[in-house]
């Protein structure tokens, strides 16, 4: 005669079965080649999307347009490049005349890019707009900022205005692209300059990358190795006390995720570092002795055709990273390569 299974054993077997199904489902999420990196799981090794031709060719910054195309600026030449991440091809989109380098870049509206450019000398910095057309893009200078000493990171505020950081002055300018007017949106000697105040040494680069998220402007400071935020009002002016969120690692431009975490190009550390809103710091990808992200300069998340970032799902997240190729700080003291656009494919830690 059949005997009924005790309830406790039945519950135990059910738990084991459910765990097995969950584990099998989880295994589908990660490939056999996954690499653990702090609070992340890499779904693929870091890969190169596109690389420039020669050592000393440098991608300074990048952004991803509403269509998914990548646009990169050149530090060593007055050029903007277009990169197709699917075909893994790239070409020079346009040249900004009369300058030596193109720095920050943003998409103000669909098919309208804005860049900061200059000659590495005080008073030479300008803001240009690039309208993407079916054949040749139309470019136009919209503002010259004689007060600027080193324009750097740039971010769109709305459909008419951008914010751009001045790394030497230690300030943020607000520029109206439609009429060319500009004003100082905010400044802070303690956190936006290089931290030297007596003028005894040439100034270094202070505030570098800037992003806006949830009523705050976030920024990196290259010379001081600090990551900060400050409140920003509805008219794009900074106010209140600057908060230092994290410090102690190399910092260039960065991307902000929907949860407020920053993914920062760590420059001569040849990596991308994640900083959570509470200041926890961990390495996402790359390492000091590796060429994968040699001289990382900026980061941007992949976007889809509906103008949204691809939120984390079973396909994970994709972060594009621009690099200098390690030209300023060679990897292991000697190794350099041409600048490139790399791809980091990962998922965040499981909750």
Buried (B, 14 or more C-beta within 10 A) or exposed (E): EEEEEEEEEEEEEEEEEEEEEEEEEEEEBBEEEBBEBBBBBBBBEBEBBBBBEEBBBBBBBBBBBBEBBBBBBBBBBBBBBBBBBEEBEBEEBBBBEEBBBBBBBBBBBEBBBBBBBBBEEBEBBBBBBBEBEEEEBEBEBBBBBEEBBBBBBBBBBEEEBBBBBBBBBBBBBBBBBEEEEBEBBBBBEBBBBBBBEEEEEEBBBBBBBBBBBEEBBBBBBBBBBBBBBBBBEEEBBBEEEBBBBBBEBBBBBBBBBEEBBBBBBBBBBBBBBBBBBEEEBEBBBBBEEBBBBBBBBBBBBBBEEEEEBBEBEEEBBBBBBBBBBBBEBBBEEEBBBBBBBBBBBBBBEEE
